[in-house]
Amino acid sequence: MVMTRFRTNFLMMMIVLCLGAWTVAPEPSQQVNDTFPTPSPLNMDAPRGFHMGFTPFPYEISMDAVQWVYEALANDSDIIMHHFDNGVPWPEALASDAYSEHIMNDWELRRSLTPPDHALILSMTPIAFQRDGLALYRGEADDMPLPAPWDGYSFDHPDVVTAYFNHVQRSIDYFEPDYLVMGIEVNLLLNVRPDLWDGYVQMQQLVYNKLKTLYPDMPMMVSVVGVGFFPEYAPEYDLDTQLAGLAQVIPYSDYFALSLYPYMSGLMTNDIPVDYFDRLFALAGDKPIAISETGYPAQTLELQDAGLTFPSTPEKQHAYITGLLAQADAYDLQFIVNFVLRDYDALYDAIGGGDLAAIWRDTGFYDENGLGRPALEAWQQTLARPYMP
């Protein structure tokens, strides 16, 4: 996919949600360390039971960048995630009409470049980018204003439920995925617009049940934001509320799928507590666990307007990734997706820079010049282990 414009509204949403946590010190018993975990030893003696992949997010606005990312994906992963967080063609989906040329060109390019031997995750959502309501309209452009009467519909309106089911079904039949994420970071909706939550849960239940009758063997899930379960580092979340919300959606999610960016909290890039993964994965109950997206900066992140600095290095990124890979073995994870493959400094410059665009800029396993980092070597060594689910 050629990136025609950057998702600054999503970045702004993350700043709003996390800024409070970054600027409020944890309680004394929860003070973070000024050291960082050492890299975890890699398990090289056994097959791995988890897929490893990326999204095809490009590092600059060019077809050369698109081709580079897909070629690197072919070598550095065994699964690809096509991530659609840019609106839903609501009227067309409801009426089973043809989709716009804009959508179909995107779909066709993605399908043509997807490595044929890779597993595929299809990730989509009925929730808006700001996680504050119904997803906007995707037609001849992304995230256009919702047309009437869609701009007044709730999540559980019959037309919304039918349209989203039709859209997901059409997307499945086109991409033929191995895994489906049917809602992205859904617990952010609970945090931002709790008044809409019950309607969303009803929609998820209805769509999940209908899809399961058609695709009974396909793992289907929604993802949740991991930092929401650590209010000592992210005080804008209420743990009891988050746990109650999780209990409502997890029966209609085959996996406990996590969007995991620990540094987007009061931890910043200073530490990852030794029990971080254990506490988080304990919430899965009897559900298999998957990391639907993650990342960690390999360079110091400076948010100049916010007056915040996140000191980081390739070694810190390496420690985070090796720790996550070790947990993937220990907890029998299903897959890990590192969202960004290569740093997007060129894209960052093209859109004018700024705090908002910087948050994920340096989370690639390749730097902006295409040079691999230590995390890439650890990733490739683990990828070389035979996959045996």
C-alpha positions in Angstrom: 0.0 0.0 0.0 1.3 3.5 -0.9 0.9 5.7 2.1 -0.8 8.9 0.8 -1.1 10.5 4.2 0.0 9.8 7.7 -2.4 8.8 10.4 -1.9 11.9 12.6 -5.3 11.7 14.2 -4.4 8.3 15.7 -1.1 9.6 17.0 -2.9 12.5 18.6 -5.3 10.1 20.2 -2.4 8.2 21.7 -0.8 11.4 23.0 -4.0 12.4 24.7 -4.5 9.0 26.3 -0.9 8.6 27.5 0.2 12.1 28.3 -1.3 12.0 31.7 0.5 8.8 32.6 3.8 10.2 31.3 3.5 13.3 33.4 2.2 11.8 36.6 4.8 9.9 38.7 3.9 6.5 39.9 3.2 5.9 43.6 6.4 5.3 45.7 5.8 1.5 45.7 5.5 1.6 41.9 8.5 3.8 41.1 10.2 2.6 37.9 13.9 1.8 37.8 16.5 3.8 36.0 18.0 0.6 34.6 16.6 -1.7 32.0 16.3 -5.5 31.8 19.1 -7.4 30.2 18.5 -9.3 27.0 16.8 -12.7 27.5 18.7 -15.8 26.1 17.2 -17.2 22.9 15.8 -20.7 22.8 17.6 -22.3 19.8 17.0 -25.9 20.7 13.3 -26.5 19.9 10.7 -25.6 17.3 8.7 -22.5 17.8 4.9 -22.6 18.2 4.3 -19.0 17.2 4.3 -17.0 13.9 6.4 -13.9 13.6 5.5 -11.0 11.4 5.0 -7.3 10.5 2.6 -5.0 8.7 3.7 -3.7 5.3 3.8 -0.1 6.7 6.1 1.8 4.3 9.0 4.0 5.4 8.4 6.7 2.8 5.8 7.6 0.2 7.1 5.7 -2.8 6.5 2.4 -4.6 10.1 1.6 -4.0 9.5 1.7 -0.3 6.5 -0.5 -0.7 8.4 -3.0 -2.7 11.3 -2.9 -0.2 9.1 -3.6 2.8 7.3 -6.5 1.1 10.6 -8.1 0.0 12.0 -7.8 3.5 8.8 -9.2 4.9 9.2 -12.3 2.7 12.6 -13.0 4.3 12.1 -11.7 7.9 8.7 -13.2 8.8 6.3 -16.1 8.2 3.1 -14.1 8.7 1.9 -10.7 7.5 -0.8 -8.5 8.9 -3.0 -6.4 6.7 -4.2 -3.7 9.1 -7.3 -1.7 8.2 -8.0 1.1 10.7 -9.1 3.7 8.2 -12.9 3.5 7.9 -15.6 1.2 6.7 -17.6 1.5 3.4 -20.9 1.4 5.4 -23.5 2.0 2.7 -21.9 -0.2 0.1 -21.4 -3.0 2.6 -25.0 -2.8 3.7 -26.3 -2.9 0.1 -23.7 -5.4 -1.1 -22.7 -2.8 -3.7 -19.3 -2.5 -5.4 -16.6 -0.9 -3.4 -14.7 2.2 -4.5 -11.7 2.1 -6.9 -9.7 3.4 -4.0 -10.5 0.4 -1.8 -10.1 -2.2 -4.5 -6.8 -0.8 -5.8 -5.5 -1.0 -2.2 -6.8 -4.6 -1.8 -5.4 -5.7 -5.1 -1.9 -4.3 -4.5 -1.8 -5.9 -1.0 -2.9 -9.3 -2.3 -0.5 -9.2 -5.2 2.5 -8.4 -3.0 1.7 -10.7 -0.1 4.3 -13.6 0.1 2.4 -16.7 -1.0 4.0 -18.9 1.6 3.1 -16.6 4.5 0.2 -16.9 6.9 -2.1 -13.9 6.9 -3.8 -11.9 9.6 -6.7 -9.7 8.5 -7.1 -6.8 11.0 -10.1 -4.5 10.8 -12.4 -2.6 13.1 -15.8 -0.9 13.4 -14.4 1.7 15.8 -13.1 5.1 14.7 -9.4 5.9 14.8 -9.8 8.1 17.8 -11.7 5.2 19.5 -14.6 7.6 20.2 -17.4 6.2 18.1 -18.3 4.4 14.9 -15.6 4.0 12.3 -15.7 6.8 9.7 -16.6 6.2 6.0 -14.1 4.7 3.6 -14.9 5.4 0.0 -12.8 7.3 -2.5 -10.6 8.3 0.5 -10.0 7.0 4.0 -11.8 8.3 7.1 -14.3 10.5 5.4 -17.2 11.9 7.4 -20.1 9.5 8.0 -23.0 10.2 5.7 -26.5 10.4 7.0 -28.1 8.4 8.5 -24.9 6.6 9.5 -23.7 9.6 11.5 -26.5 9.0 13.9 -26.3 5.2 14.3 -25.2 3.3 17.3 -23.0 0.3 17.2 -25.9 -2.1 17.8 -28.2 -0.5 15.1 -29.3 -3.3 12.9 -27.9 -1.7 9.7 -24.5 -1.2 11.4 -24.4 -4.9 12.5 -25.4 -6.1 9.0 -23.1 -3.8 7.2 -20.1 -4.7 9.3 -20.8 -8.4 9.1 -21.1 -8.1 5.3 -17.8 -6.1 5.1 -15.9 -8.6 7.2 -17.3 -11.5 5.2 -16.3 -9.8 1.9 -12.9 -9.0 3.2 -12.4 -12.6 4.4 -13.5 -14.0 1.1 -11.0 -11.7 -0.7 -7.9 -12.1 1.4 -8.5 -15.6 2.7 -6.8 -15.0 6.0 -5.6 -17.5 8.5 -6.6 -15.2 11.4 -9.1 -12.4 11.9 -8.9 -9.4 14.1 -12.4 -8.0 14.0 -11.9 -5.1 16.4 -8.7 -3.1 17.1 -7.8 -1.9 20.6 -11.5 -2.1 21.7 -10.9 -1.3 25.3 -9.9 2.3 24.3 -13.6 2.8 23.4 -14.5 1.8 26.9 -12.0 4.4 28.2 -12.9 7.2 25.8 -16.7 6.7 25.4 -18.0 4.3 28.0 -21.6 5.3 27.0 -21.1 3.5 23.7 -19.5 0.4 25.2 -22.6 -1.8 25.7 -23.8 -1.2 22.1 -20.3 -2.2 20.9 -20.3 -5.4 22.9 -23.7 -6.3 21.5 -22.4 -5.8 18.0 -19.3 -7.8 18.6 -21.3 -10.7 19.9 -23.7 -10.7 17.0 -21.0 -10.4 14.3 -18.8 -13.0 15.9 -21.5 -15.5 16.2 -22.6 -15.1 12.6 -19.0 -15.3 11.3 -18.3 -18.4 13.3 -21.1 -20.2 11.6 -19.4 -19.5 8.2 -15.8 -19.9 9.2 -15.8 -22.2 12.3 -12.1 -23.1 12.1 -10.8 -19.5 11.7 -9.4 -17.9 14.9 -11.3 -14.6 15.4 -10.4 -12.1 18.0 -10.5 -8.5 19.1 -7.4 -6.7 20.4 -7.0 -4.8 23.6 -4.4 -2.2 24.7 -2.1 -3.8 27.2 -1.2 -0.6 29.1 -4.8 -0.3 30.2 -4.3 -3.1 32.7 -1.5 -1.2 34.5 -3.1 1.8 36.1 -0.1 2.4 38.3 1.7 3.4 35.1 -1.3 4.7 33.2 -3.6 6.4 35.7 -6.2 7.4 33.1 -7.4 3.8 33.2 -9.5 2.3 35.9 -8.5 -1.4 36.4 -11.9 -2.6 37.6 -13.6 -1.0 34.6 -11.0 -2.5 32.2 -11.4 -6.0 33.7 -15.1 -5.8 33.6 -14.9 -4.8 29.9 -12.5 -7.6 29.1 -15.0 -10.0 30.7 -17.7 -8.8 28.4 -15.7 -9.2 25.1 -13.4 -12.2 25.7 -16.2 -14.8 25.3 -16.5 -13.6 21.7 -12.8 -13.6 21.0 -10.9 -16.8 20.4 -7.6 -15.3 21.5 -6.5 -12.8 24.1 -4.9 -10.5 21.6 -2.8 -7.5 22.8 -1.7 -4.2 21.3 1.4 -3.9 23.4 3.6 -0.7 23.6 4.8 -0.6 27.3 6.7 2.7 26.7 3.4 4.5 26.1 2.8 4.8 29.8 4.5 6.0 32.9 7.2 3.4 32.4 8.4 5.4 29.3 11.6 3.7 28.2 13.1 3.5 31.7 12.0 0.0 32.6 9.9 -3.0 32.0 9.0 -4.6 35.4 10.0 -8.3 35.8 6.4 -9.4 36.3 5.0 -7.2 33.5 4.3 -10.1 31.0 3.2 -12.5 33.8 0.6 -10.1 35.1 -0.7 -9.3 31.6 -0.8 -12.8 30.3 -2.6 -14.0 33.5 -5.6 -12.1 32.2 -6.0 -14.5 29.3 -7.6 -17.2 31.3 -7.9 -20.3 29.1 -7.6 -18.3 25.9 -4.5 -18.6 23.7 -2.4 -15.4 23.6 -1.3 -13.3 20.6 0.5 -10.0 20.2 -1.4 -8.3 17.4 0.9 -5.4 17.4 3.9 -4.2 19.3 7.1 -2.1 19.0 9.8 -0.5 21.0 12.0 2.5 20.1 15.6 1.9 19.3 16.6 5.6 19.5 15.9 8.3 22.0 12.4 9.7 21.4 12.0 13.4 22.1 8.6 15.0 22.1 9.6 18.6 22.0 6.2 20.2 22.3 5.3 18.0 25.3 8.7 18.4 26.9 9.2 14.7 27.2 12.3 12.6 26.5 12.3 8.8 26.2 16.0 7.7 26.3 16.5 4.5 24.3 19.0 2.6 22.3 19.2 -0.4 20.0 20.2 -2.4 23.0 17.0 -1.5 24.9 14.9 -2.6 21.9 16.9 -5.8 21.7 16.2 -6.5 25.4 12.5 -5.9 24.9 12.2 -8.1 21.8 14.3 -11.0 23.3 12.2 -10.8 26.4 9.0 -11.0 24.4 10.4 -13.9 22.4 11.2 -15.8 25.6 7.6 -15.2 26.8 6.3 -16.4 23.5 7.9 -19.8 24.2 6.9 -19.8 27.9 3.2 -18.9 27.3 2.7 -20.7 23.9 1.9 -17.5 22.1 0.2 -17.8 18.7 1.9 -14.9 16.9 3.8 -11.7 17.4 3.5 -8.7 15.0 6.0 -5.9 15.3 4.1 -3.2 13.6 6.9 -1.3 11.9 9.6 -3.1 10.0 11.8 -0.2 9.0 12.1 3.3 10.6 10.1 5.9 8.7 12.3 8.9 9.1 11.8 9.8 5.4 8.0 9.7 5.8 8.3 11.7 9.0 10.2 14.4 7.2 7.8 14.4 4.3 4.8 15.1 6.5 6.5 17.9 8.4 7.7 16.0 11.5 6.4 16.9 14.9 5.8 15.1 18.2 2.8 13.1 17.0 4.5 11.4 14.1 7.6 10.6 16.1 6.1 8.0 18.5 6.6 4.9 16.3 9.2 6.4 14.0 12.2 4.5 15.4 10.6 1.2 16.3 11.7 -0.7 13.2 14.2 -3.6 13.2 15.9 -1.8 10.3 17.0 1.8 10.8 16.1 4.6 8.4 19.0 3.6 6.2 17.9 0.0 5.9 20.6 -1.3 8.3 19.6 -4.1 10.7 19.6 -3.7 14.4 20.5 -6.2 17.1 16.7 -7.0 17.5 16.6 -8.1 13.9 19.4 -10.6 14.5 17.6 -12.1 17.5 14.3 -12.1 15.5 15.9 -13.8 12.5 17.6 -16.5 14.7 14.2 -17.3 16.3 12.5 -17.3 12.9 15.0 -19.9 11.7 13.6 -22.3 14.2 11.1 -24.6 12.5 7.5 -23.6 13.0 5.5 -26.4 14.7 2.2 -25.3 16.2 
